[in-house]
Amino acid sequence: MRSSFMQACLGGLVASWMTLVKYTTRWDILYPERAQPLIDGQHGLIALTFHSRFLLLTSAWKRSYQHPHVLISRSRDGAVVAWTCRWLGLSTVRGSARNAAKTKIKGGGKAGREILDAIDQGGCVVITPDGPRGPRQRVPIGPFRLAKLSGAPILPCTFTVARRRQFKSWDRFVLPLPFGRGQIVWGTPVRVPQDMNETGIERLRARVETEMNQLMAEADRAMGHAPVEAG
């Protein structure tokens, strides 16, 4: 895991598996009317999905959509994910949503500046809000502060598949298997007004977290799996 060569090889294997699953799964897309106006607008946005479903991330995205910039931790595991993104043609931002959200529009940390630049250029910044170490299926306030700074909408998205292996890791990580059925479930987009105070932001955060967990639980039940409770 310390070898750049091994990280690149592992990243290539993961990217190949994600591509295989994407194109061999029979997808049902739920609530596309929530996402399509934002996608069609071709303006910058912030997408949220839980860490356990990372291997399904590209299944919801087409080349005609906004270019994805994936926020990835600076850990060794994050290096493999960064290589995975490179093989898939995705851009990466190394850092955390918590720290990036402390930036100012005209200064601050490198990750924060990269996120704001990506949004200004009409890109999609993808954040797994409960990664890299949890708590599971909890959404911190960082992405909402970024949305306030940037003016970009937040678009939640969850996934599930019928054929899968689930690990006993902190996030109950899902390894999707090809040639099955799956669901892509779009959540309700939200915007954070520039003048919203911390109390208002916290209400938005709680609402989005609750909806994401409800949508994923419903999707898992539809695919024959017991829902995973938030940590």
Buried (B, 14 or more C-beta within 10 A) or exposed (E): EEEEEEBBEBBBBBBEBBBBBBEBBEBEBBBEEBBEEBBEEEBBBBBBBBBBBBBBBBBBBEEEBBBBBBBBBEBEBBBBBBBBBBBBEBBBBBBBBEBBBBBEEEEBBEBBBBBBBBBBEBBBBBBBBBBBEBEBBBBBBBBBBBBBBBBBBBBBBBBBBBBBEBEEEBBBBBEBBBEBBBBBBBBBBBBBEEEBEEEBBEEBBEBBBEBBBBBBBBBBEBBEBEBBEBE
